[in-house]
Amino acid sequence: MLALVTGCAGFIGSHLTEALLARGDHVRGVDAFTPYYEPDRKRRNLAPSLAHDGFELVEADLRRDPVEELLDGVEVVYHLAAQPGVRVSWSDGFPTYVEHNVLATQRLLESLRERAVRRVVYASSSSVYGNAARYPTSEDDLPRPHSPYGVTKLAAEHLCGLYAENYGIPTVSLRYFTVYGPRQRPDMGFSRFLAAIREHRPLPVYGDGEQVRDFTFVSDVVAATIAAGAADVAPGAVFNVAGGSETTVNALLALLGELVGGPCPVERLPAQPGDVRRTGGAIDRARALLGWSPTVSLREGLTRQLEWSRAAAAGEI
């Protein structure tokens, strides 16, 4: 099978690409290598896949480059390409989010109107929920984004639903909850904490640290994404992909201190616009229809990321 993975050089995309290749699929990976963080870091993410005969890399920008040829022979599309991050999606940053997250998705879906693909899996985000009315939040709860980033991810979800309803394109949207693990983006919480520990700096924490996050290990996210590409579900379906590790940031820091062998000093910073107080996703629908449940505990996953971070800092990977 030939799969198209957009955003293949990113944190989740590179893991997904490797998993697809490992099971025998051929992968056409697309990435624009945007400068949100270092493109060289993204290229290192791809090193294992580039050594595989079943992988083809196409450097292209879905906002403006031709899309049709990317789809030749493709059976399943995994659309992970996006502009990430809540805190810089405000003000002058917003047009970039609209282009990468909404326009690029619309152009891809439009090109699929005349194509017969088995599935289009769109990587959405728990940010579409904002400060939800209840927890764990189900897919039927009203999305109310709390950031411009969340608005653009929800808009792209709606596009997936519209193209499914009007043109029968077999889309599935997955709402990822706080993904972590090896190769995590440098702007994300665990990466920032581990970098501070290596550099003997206080760990930067926004707000009082009592905000709750539902952490999901990257291999669990990849497993859910592949399951969504194969499951017989209705076009336009939406699923939560949550790790079941609802934890406060302060409790996370205590666990991290255990793993590194000592307390972690903290630098308290002001709470940031767009950051929600809590996330937590119900996964009953994914369990029933995708046959998926998370398997990696927070302690195990954080240990794996810590080991990878140390190896990467030492130049071993």
C-alpha positions as CSV (number, residue, x, y, z in Angstrom):
1,M,0.0,0.0,0.0
2,L,1.1,3.5,-0.7
3,A,0.4,6.1,2.0
4,L,0.8,9.8,1.8
5,V,2.0,11.4,5.1
6,T,2.0,15.2,5.1
7,G,4.2,16.8,7.8
8,C,6.4,13.7,7.6
9,A,9.4,15.3,9.2
10,G,7.6,16.6,12.2
11,F,7.5,15.1,15.7
12,I,4.5,12.8,15.2
13,G,4.8,12.6,11.4
14,S,8.3,11.1,11.5
15,H,7.1,8.4,14.0
16,L,4.1,7.6,11.9
17,T,6.2,7.3,8.8
18,E,8.6,4.8,10.5
19,A,5.7,2.7,11.8
20,L,4.1,2.5,8.3
21,L,7.4,1.5,6.7
22,A,8.0,-1.1,9.4
23,R,4.7,-2.8,8.6
24,G,5.6,-3.0,4.9
25,D,3.8,0.1,3.5
26,H,5.3,2.4,1.0
27,V,5.3,6.0,2.1
28,R,5.4,9.3,0.1
29,G,6.3,11.9,2.7
30,V,5.6,15.6,2.2
31,D,7.1,18.4,4.2
32,A,7.7,22.1,3.7
33,F,10.5,22.3,6.4
34,T,9.1,25.6,7.7
35,P,11.2,27.5,10.2
36,Y,8.8,27.2,13.2
37,Y,11.7,25.3,14.7
38,E,15.1,24.3,13.1
39,P,14.6,22.5,9.8
40,D,17.8,20.6,10.5
41,R,16.2,19.0,13.5
42,K,13.3,17.9,11.2
43,R,15.7,16.4,8.8
44,R,17.3,14.4,11.6
45,N,13.9,13.1,12.4
46,L,13.7,11.6,8.9
47,A,17.1,9.9,8.9
48,P,15.8,6.4,9.6
49,S,13.1,6.7,6.9
50,L,15.4,8.1,4.3
51,A,17.5,4.9,4.6
52,H,14.4,2.8,3.8
53,D,13.7,1.8,0.1
54,G,10.0,2.2,0.6
55,F,10.2,5.9,1.4
56,E,10.0,8.9,-1.0
57,L,10.4,12.4,0.3
58,V,8.8,15.3,-1.5
59,E,9.6,18.8,-0.3
60,A,6.5,20.8,-1.0
61,D,4.3,23.5,0.5
62,L,0.6,22.5,0.5
63,R,-0.4,26.2,0.6
64,R,0.8,26.9,-2.9
65,D,2.5,23.9,-4.6
66,P,0.6,21.5,-6.9
67,V,-1.1,18.8,-4.9
68,E,-2.5,16.4,-7.6
69,E,0.7,14.6,-8.4
70,L,1.3,13.9,-4.7
71,L,-1.8,11.8,-4.7
72,D,-0.9,9.5,-7.6
73,G,-1.3,5.9,-6.5
74,V,-2.1,6.8,-2.9
75,E,-4.6,4.7,-1.0
76,V,-4.5,6.4,2.4
77,V,-3.7,10.0,3.3
78,Y,-2.4,10.9,6.7
79,H,-2.6,14.7,6.9
80,L,-0.4,15.9,9.8
81,A,1.1,19.0,8.2
82,A,0.2,22.1,10.2
83,Q,1.4,25.2,12.0
84,P,1.6,24.2,15.6
85,G,1.5,26.1,18.9
86,V,-1.0,28.1,20.8
87,R,0.9,31.0,22.1
88,V,2.2,32.5,18.9
89,S,-1.1,32.1,17.0
90,W,-2.3,35.5,18.1
91,S,-1.9,38.9,16.3
92,D,0.4,39.0,13.3
93,G,0.9,35.2,13.6
94,F,-2.7,34.3,12.8
95,P,-2.5,34.5,8.9
96,T,0.2,31.9,8.9
97,Y,-2.0,29.6,10.9
98,V,-4.9,30.2,8.5
99,E,-2.7,29.3,5.6
100,H,-1.1,26.2,7.0
101,N,-4.0,24.8,8.9
102,V,-7.1,25.8,6.8
103,L,-6.0,26.7,3.3
104,A,-3.6,23.8,2.9
105,T,-6.2,21.4,4.2
106,Q,-8.8,22.8,1.8
107,R,-6.5,22.4,-1.2
108,L,-5.7,18.8,-0.3
109,L,-9.4,17.9,0.1
110,E,-10.2,19.7,-3.1
111,S,-7.6,17.6,-5.0
112,L,-9.2,14.4,-3.5
113,R,-12.6,15.1,-5.0
114,E,-11.8,13.1,-8.1
115,R,-9.6,10.5,-6.4
116,A,-10.6,7.2,-4.9
117,V,-8.8,6.8,-1.7
118,R,-9.6,4.5,1.2
119,R,-9.2,7.0,4.0
120,V,-8.1,10.5,4.8
121,V,-6.9,10.9,8.4
122,Y,-6.7,14.4,9.6
123,A,-4.6,15.3,12.7
124,S,-6.7,17.6,14.8
125,S,-6.2,18.7,18.4
126,S,-7.8,18.8,21.8
127,S,-7.4,22.6,21.5
128,V,-10.7,22.6,19.6
129,Y,-12.5,22.1,23.0
130,G,-11.0,25.1,24.8
131,N,-12.2,25.2,28.5
132,A,-14.7,22.4,28.2
133,A,-18.0,22.3,30.2
134,R,-17.2,18.7,31.5
135,Y,-14.4,16.2,31.7
136,P,-13.5,13.8,30.3
137,T,-14.7,15.6,27.2
138,S,-16.5,13.5,24.6
139,E,-16.6,14.1,20.8
140,D,-20.2,15.2,21.1
141,D,-19.4,18.1,23.5
142,L,-19.5,21.5,21.9
143,P,-16.1,22.7,20.8
144,R,-15.2,26.2,22.0
145,P,-11.6,26.9,21.1
146,H,-9.7,29.2,23.5
147,S,-7.0,30.2,21.0
148,P,-6.6,31.2,17.4
149,Y,-4.7,27.9,16.8
150,G,-7.7,26.0,18.1
151,V,-10.0,27.9,15.8
152,T,-7.9,26.9,12.7
153,K,-7.8,23.3,13.7
154,L,-11.6,23.2,14.2
155,A,-12.1,25.0,10.9
156,A,-10.1,22.3,9.1
157,E,-12.1,19.6,10.9
158,H,-15.3,21.2,9.6
159,L,-13.8,21.2,6.1
160,C,-13.2,17.4,6.5
161,G,-16.8,17.0,7.5
162,L,-18.1,19.1,4.6
163,Y,-16.1,17.3,2.0
164,A,-17.2,14.0,3.5
165,E,-20.9,15.0,3.4
166,N,-20.8,16.7,-0.1
167,Y,-18.3,14.6,-2.0
168,G,-18.1,11.3,0.0
169,I,-14.4,11.8,0.8
170,P,-13.8,9.2,3.6
171,T,-12.3,11.6,6.2
172,V,-11.6,10.9,9.8
173,S,-10.5,13.6,12.3
174,L,-8.4,12.7,15.3
175,R,-8.2,15.1,18.3
176,Y,-4.8,14.5,19.8
177,F,-4.3,15.3,23.5
178,T,-0.9,16.7,24.5
179,V,1.4,14.4,22.7
180,Y,4.9,13.7,24.1
181,G,7.9,11.4,23.6
182,P,11.1,11.3,21.6
183,R,11.5,14.0,19.0
184,Q,9.0,16.2,20.7
185,R,9.1,19.8,19.4
186,P,11.5,22.0,21.3
187,D,8.8,24.5,22.2
188,M,6.6,21.9,24.0
189,G,6.6,21.5,27.7
190,F,8.5,18.3,28.3
191,S,11.2,19.3,25.8
192,R,11.6,22.7,27.6
193,F,11.8,21.0,31.0
194,L,14.4,18.5,29.9
195,A,16.5,21.2,28.2
196,A,16.4,23.3,31.4
197,I,17.6,20.3,33.5
198,R,20.5,19.6,31.1
199,E,21.5,23.3,31.3
200,H,21.0,23.5,35.1
201,R,18.3,26.2,34.8
202,P,15.0,26.5,36.6
203,L,12.2,24.8,34.7
204,P,9.9,27.4,33.1
205,V,6.3,27.0,34.3
206,Y,3.4,29.2,33.1
207,G,0.8,29.9,35.8
208,D,0.5,28.1,39.1
209,G,1.2,24.6,37.8
210,E,-2.2,23.3,38.8
211,Q,-3.4,23.2,35.2
212,V,-4.3,19.6,34.2
213,R,-3.2,17.9,31.0
214,D,-4.1,14.6,29.5
215,F,-0.7,13.4,28.2
216,T,-0.5,10.9,25.3
217,F,2.6,9.1,24.3
218,V,3.6,9.3,20.7
219,S,3.5,5.6,19.9
220,D,-0.1,5.5,21.2
221,V,-1.0,8.4,18.9
222,V,0.7,6.6,16.0
223,A,-1.2,3.4,16.7
224,A,-4.5,5.3,16.8
225,T,-3.7,7.1,13.6
226,I,-2.9,3.9,11.7
227,A,-6.1,2.3,13.1
228,A,-8.1,5.2,11.8
229,G,-6.6,4.7,8.4
230,A,-7.9,1.1,8.3
231,A,-11.2,1.0,10.3
232,D,-14.6,0.9,8.7
233,V,-16.1,4.1,10.1
234,A,-18.5,6.7,8.6
235,P,-16.9,9.5,6.5
236,G,-16.6,12.6,8.6
237,A,-16.1,10.7,11.9
238,V,-14.3,12.4,14.8
239,F,-12.3,10.6,17.6
240,N,-10.5,11.7,20.7
241,V,-7.0,10.3,21.0
242,A,-6.1,10.7,24.7
243,G,-3.6,8.9,26.9
244,G,-5.6,8.7,30.1
245,S,-2.8,10.4,32.0
246,E,-4.5,13.4,33.4
247,T,-2.0,15.1,35.6
248,T,-1.2,18.6,37.0
249,V,2.0,20.2,35.8
250,N,3.1,20.3,39.4
251,A,2.6,16.6,39.8
252,L,4.5,16.1,36.5
253,L,7.4,18.0,37.8
254,A,7.5,15.9,40.9
255,L,7.6,12.7,38.8
256,L,10.3,14.3,36.7
257,G,12.3,15.0,39.8
258,E,12.1,11.3,40.8
259,L,13.3,10.2,37.4
260,V,16.3,12.6,37.3
261,G,17.2,11.9,41.0
262,G,16.5,15.3,42.6
263,P,14.0,18.1,42.9
264,C,13.6,20.4,39.9
265,P,13.7,24.1,40.7
266,V,11.0,26.1,38.9
267,E,10.7,29.6,37.4
268,R,7.1,30.7,37.7
269,L,6.0,32.7,34.6
270,P,2.7,34.5,33.9
271,A,-0.2,32.4,32.6
272,Q,-0.4,32.7,28.8
273,P,-3.4,33.7,26.7
274,G,-4.9,30.7,25.0
275,D,-3.7,28.2,27.6
276,V,-6.7,26.2,29.0
277,R,-7.0,25.2,32.6
278,R,-7.7,21.5,31.9
279,T,-7.8,18.9,29.2
280,G,-9.1,15.3,29.4
281,G,-10.6,13.2,26.6
282,A,-13.1,10.3,26.7
283,I,-11.9,7.5,24.4
284,D,-15.0,5.3,24.4
285,R,-15.6,5.9,20.7
286,A,-12.0,5.2,19.7
287,R,-12.0,2.0,21.8
288,A,-15.3,0.8,20.3
289,L,-14.8,1.7,16.6
290,L,-11.0,1.8,16.1
291,G,-10.2,-0.9,18.6
292,W,-7.6,1.4,20.1
293,S,-6.6,2.2,23.7
294,P,-3.5,3.8,25.1
295,T,-0.8,1.4,26.5
296,V,2.0,3.7,27.7
297,S,1.9,5.1,31.2
298,L,3.1,8.6,31.9
299,R,6.1,7.3,34.0
300,E,7.1,4.9,31.2
301,G,6.7,7.5,28.5
302,L,8.5,10.2,30.3
303,T,11.4,7.8,31.0
304,R,11.6,7.1,27.3
305,Q,11.7,10.7,26.4
306,L,14.3,11.5,29.1
307,E,16.5,8.7,27.8
308,W,16.1,9.9,24.2
309,S,16.8,13.5,25.2
310,R,20.1,12.5,26.9
311,A,21.2,10.5,23.9
312,A,20.3,13.3,21.5
313,A,22.2,15.9,23.6
314,A,25.2,13.6,23.6
315,G,25.1,13.3,19.8
316,E,24.4,9.6,19.9
317,I,21.3,9.8,17.7
